[in-house]
Amino acid sequence: MDTEHATLSKQVLDGCLGTKPGQRVWIHSWDHTLELASDLALESMKRSLEVLLTVQLEDLWLRSMIDAPLELLDNLPAHIGAALEETDIYIYTLGPRKPIPWDKIPVDRRRSVSVWLDARYDKSSFAEQWAKLARKNKVRMVGIEATLATPERAEAMGLNLEEWRRVMFDGCCADSGEMASLGRALEPLMGGEGMVHLTTPFGTDFRFRLDKRPPDFSYGLATEEKAERGEVVFLPTGGIEVSAAEDSAEGRLVYDSLICTGKGQVEDLTFQVAQGRIKQFSARSGKEIFERYLREGTGDENRFGYFGFGLNPKLRHGFIQDDKVLGSTVVGFGHSGAKGGKNAASGTWWASMTKATVAISGQKVMEDGKLLAKS
């Protein structure tokens, strides 16, 4: 454990952030991640960084979401804003330890829940205010997703805890240079226009049109450009995705990888898509989980959103990071605003495929799950 935390701390401070003496770092931890936070704080001090360490108690957080006045939940307190204004680097762990019991949080309060602290993913006013202030002060932010590998979450998703933890922590330490090289070769193709043809040996035969939209590219460096946009770099990282012409998607999609969700697992989910919308779907098991996703949505949950490729060579399928696994191809439906898309759905559904062959405007960029594009 100590070696694992030390390795991750060094990766965050040196590899992801490239810290310099004198910088002010704020480390925010859940109560179940205090050992990692302590190690991050110590390694920061060794690098002559000024450290502020704060802790979020899970029980207090949940009770606040249920009972605290909404005006407190929806606004960034002045003293927290003042601390952010004096911060160069913000590092935080992802939680809580247990899956969020959404059924206990009143419906009118769920929009106020902010766990990602990134306005691309959280809908809360708090996240919007935080992102605005972070952009203004060019705060570089890193969120550590590896801390989601907890006994309670592993049980809920049917995952082997130790294996999941190992994959997550290994994935955090992938070579950012290698991932950046792969992504930069794909960027001009994915950010252009033209038809994409995606096939797999498992039955996928899917086409759609690119629409000159900027790709969402993550490879593990908390750059000044991301800080200026108020974006968080999440670890593990490694992927490039782009939204596309929503109504152009046609064909059959077969997600051959096991889909692990907080509500259970889905096997061999298959879509028939026409004019950008799912017309029919089936699954070997877990079909009711996808049905619930559609039923609880507010619109456009069945509409095509985006596609992309995983770039991380240290991640593996089956451990909630399938979109980042090198060799995976991802197709998502529903809300796509985080990737520049036009879907205003309340939810997002994505999953990955293996051994795909992908051509963009007739140029083959992946064959049998191996990326061919070179920077």
Secondary structure, 3 states (H helix, E strand, C coil): CHHHHHHHHHHHHHHHCCCCCCCEEEEEEEHHHHHHHHHHHHHHHHCCCEEEEEEECHHHHHHHHHHCCHHHHCCCCHHHHHHHHCCCEEEEECCCCCCCCHHHCCHHHHHHCCCCCCCCCCCCHHHHHHHHHHHHHCCEEEEEHHHHCCHHHHHHHCCCHHHHHHHHHHHHCCCHHHHHHHHHHHHHHHCCEEEEEEECCCCCEEEEEEECCCCEEECCCCCHHHHHCCCEEEECCCEEEEECCHHHCEEEEEECCCEEECCEEEECEEEEEECCEEEEEECCECHHHHHHHHHCCCCCCCEEEEEEEECECCCCCCCCCHHHECCCEEEEEECCHHHCCCCCCCCEEEEEECCCEEEECCEEEEECCEECCCC
